[in-house]
Amino acid sequence: MKNTAIAPEPSGERPADDGWRHALTLLEQDLRRRGAAEKTRHAYAVDAHQFAHWANAHRLVPTGVTPRLLRRYAAGLTEAGQAPSTVARKLASLRALFRTLVEHGLLEQNPADLLSAPRRGERLPRVLKAAEVAALLDRIPADTALALRDRALFELAYASGLRAEELVSLDLDAIDFDGERVRIEGKGGKTRLVPTGEPALRAIDRYLRRGRPALLTADATPALFVSKSGRRLSTSDIRRRLRVWARQAAGVAGASPHALRHSFATHLLDGGADLRSIQELLGHASISTTQVYTRVESARLRSAYARSHPRA
């Protein structure tokens, strides 16, 4: 069976085969039931439609797909110039598709489970040193409403390892001052309670007393962090404000909400926290996602060994 170049599905087209139409409908329903984000549902739908067109061209029905055929499909994607990361995402989409068919009793086993994703060059996350984080946060004064908000925002981001999307979704009732924790509505609609430190709680308290009231307009919002016009902050607002303060903190380069989150996890690992605890704090569904921090630590140790050992 000869590989063919793979082109994205034209907008609005559906696979001709009823079996594939049914399979794609089940996938969409399954992703919604699992609380997958809209972007994820769209990407998986495009990938699954693409494969369904390829399968139709090769006169394959959903129950006739084998690991060998999937490997040929993946090889065709690579030959068509798709990046390893793109091929890996498409294979993840197909694992989800066939997992759904297994759960509905249409297949006995998932043929995509036996596929390994193509190797891709891993970029280790940017990790700020503890002194860099302190320099960044201490640079933010407590003299204006916006500065009070930003100090509370980034203290919390680092103290609890929150994603930018999670920070902007926080409402006033998310902060539990007595319990010293914050309630997060994470990916997939999953709720988790994450401890937060005293510096972050003090900064949030100052912001709530002196900063937020000055930013509110007549239109009340339950949002914890609001803009100068009184609306809920966006993720782009957070990134922009962090860049402003990073420029003012000498020597702190590469600061981003994601870097603060990575730094949170890495500093916990350095301090002796176990990987399972870090997984729960970050809200990772799989421990494999959290294991990137062991690679960060391994890279750091190798670097320290190369600098320090006389026979390295």
N, C-alpha and C positions, 0 to 999 in steps of 0.2 A: 504494500500500500504506500503510495508515494505521498510525501508531505506536500501540503499546499500552503501558500502564503496566507497569513491570517489577517483579515481586515476587520476593524470594529463594525459592529452591527449598525446598519443605517437606522436613523431615528424613526420610531413608529413601526418598524417591521417586526413580525412575529415568526417564529419557526413554523414550517408548514406541517410538521408531524404533530398529531394530537398528543402523543405520549410526551413529547418535549414540552408542549404547551402546558400540560398538566403538571409536569415536573417543575417548571419555572414558576407556576402559580403557587405550588406547595412551598417552594423556596422562599418566595416573597412573604407568604403567610407565616412561615417559621421564623424568619428574621424579625418580623413585626412582633410576634409572640415573645421572642427573646429580648425585645427592647433594643435591637440594633439601631445605631444612629442612621439618620437619613442618608448621609454620605456613604456609609457602609452598604446600606441596602442598594443604593444606586450603583456603586462600583461592582457589587456582586451580581446584580442583575445584568449589567453590561457584559461582564465576563462570562456569565452563564449563557446568555443569549449568543455570544460569540461561539462558544463551544457547541451549542445546539445547532447552529448553522453549519459548522464544520462536520458535526455528526450526521446531519441530514445529507450533506454532500457525499458522505461515505456510506449512506444507507444504514446508519446505526440507530437503534432504538435505545432508550435509557437502560434497559435490562441487558443490552448486549455490549456494554462498555467494559473493557478489561484494563488492568494496570498497564499492559503492554501498549494498548491503544492510547492511553493517556500519556505514556512516555513519548510516543510518536507525536502526539499533539504538542507536548511541551517542546520537543525538538524542533517542530515546525515554527513555533513562536520564536525560539532562539535564532533559527536561520533567517527569520523575517526581520531580525534586528532588534527584538524586544530586549530591554535591559533585564538582568537577573532579578532585580527587585520587582519588576513588573510581572515576570513569569512566576515568581514566588507568590505574588498576590493572586494571580489568576488560578494557580493551583489551590490556594486557600479557598477561593470561591467554589471551586469544583468539589473540594472536600465537604464544604457546607451543603452543596447541592445534593451530593450522593448520601451524605449523612441524613438529610431530610427524607430521601427515598427509603433508606433503611428503617428509619423510625416509623414510616407509614406502611411498612411491610411490603414494599415494592421490590426491595433488594434484600438479599441475605447478608451481604457485607459490602463495605465501602471500598470500591476499587482504588480510590484516591489515597487511602490510608497508607498504601505501600509505596507511594511516590515520595522521593526526597526533593526538597526545594533546591534550586541551583545555588551554589555558593556565591556569596556577594561580599564585597569588601565592607567590613564592619567599621563604622565610625564610632569611636568611643565618645560618650557624652562629655560635654564641657563640665568640669567640676571646679567650683570655686573653693579655694582654701577657706578655712574658718576665719582667718584674719581678713581675707578679702570680703567675705560676707559682712563681717563686723564693720569694716571700713565703709561699705556701701550703705548699710542700714543706719549707722551713726551719722552719716553725712546728711540724712534727711532731718531737717529741724522740726520743731513743734511750734512754729510761729504763724502759720496760716492754716486755713481749713483744708486746702489741697495737700499741704505738707503733712498735716495730721492724718489725712486719709491715706496718703501714700506710705507713710511709716507703718500704719496699721496693716495695710494691704500686703506689703512685702515682708513684714515681720511674720505675718500669718502664713504667707506662701512658703517661707523657709522653715518655720517652726513645725508645720504640719505636712509639708510636701505636696501642696495642692496644685493641680493643673490650672492653667489660666481659665479654662471653661468652668471649672468648679468654683473658682474665686468669684467670677462675675455672677454665678447663679445663686450665691449665698443670700439668704434673707436674714432679717434681724433675729429671728428666733433660732438661727443655726448655732449661735454661740452659747455655750453652757459655761458660764463663769464659775459656778459652784463646782461643777464636775471637771473644770479645766479641760474642755474638749470642744470639738466642733463637729456638727452633723453634716455630712457630705452626701449630696445626691450625685453619684458618679455615673460612669458609662453603663449603658444598659439598664438605667433606672435603679441601680443597686445603691442602697444606703449604707454608709459606714460611719462609725464614730471614731474620730482621730484625736488623740491627746494634743494639746498645744501648750506652749511654755508661758511662764509668767511675763517675760518681756512682750510677747505678742498680745497677751490679755490686757496688760497695762496700756499698750498702744491703742488697742481697740477701744478700751474704756475712755481714754482721752479723746479719741476721734468721735465717739458717740456723744460725749458731753459737750465738746467744743467745736468739732469740725462738721459733722453731718448736719446738725441743725442749721448751720450757716449756708449749706449747699442746697438744702431742700427748697422746692418751689411750692406753689399752691397745690400742685398735683402730687398727692402722697404716693409713695412707692414703698413696698416692703423690702426693697433691695438694701443689703447692708452697705455696699460701696456704691456711691453715686457720683455723678459728674458735677461740674460746676453749674450745669443747667438743671440739676436735680434728677436726672434720669439714671437708670442702671448703667454701669460701666460696660463697655465691650472689651473683648480680648485684645483688640488693637489698641484701645486706650491704655491697657495695662502694659503692653509691650513698649508703647511710646513713652510712658512715664518712667518706666524702669531704665530705658536708654538715657533719658534726661539725667537721672540721678547717677547712673554709672559713669557718665562723662564727667561729672563733678567729683566723683571719688577717684582720686589718682591711682592708677595701676590696676583698676578693675575693668578688664576687657572681657567681652563675650558674655556679659550678664544678660540673662533672659529669664522669663518665668520657668522655662523648662530647665535651665541651668540651676536655678534655685531648687527645683524639685530633685534633680540629680544630686545636687550637693547635699540636700537633706538625707537622701538614702545612703550616699557614700559615707557621710560623717557618722550615721548610725552604724554602718558596717564597721567602720574604723573603731567605733566605741564598743564593739562587742555584740551588737544586736544580731540575732540570727536571721537567716534569709526569709523564713516563713513569716516572722513578725513584720519584716520590711514589706513583704508581699501584701499583707493585710493592710498595713498603713497606707500603701500606695494605691490600693484598690485594684491590683493586678488580678485578672481571672486565672492566670496560669503562672506557676513558679518559673517557667522558662523565660518569661518576660523579665522577671526580677533578676535572673541570673546574669544579666548584663553587668550588674554591679560587681559580681565576682571577677569578671574579666577586667573591669576598671581597676579593681584592687590588685589583680595579678599583674597588670601592666605597670601599675605604680611600684609594686615590689621589684619587678624586673629592672625598672629604671633606677631604683635606689641601690639595687645590687650592683648594677653596672657602674654607678658612680662611686661606690664605697668599697667594694671588695678588691683586695690587691691583685687577685688573679682572675678577675672577671673577664 
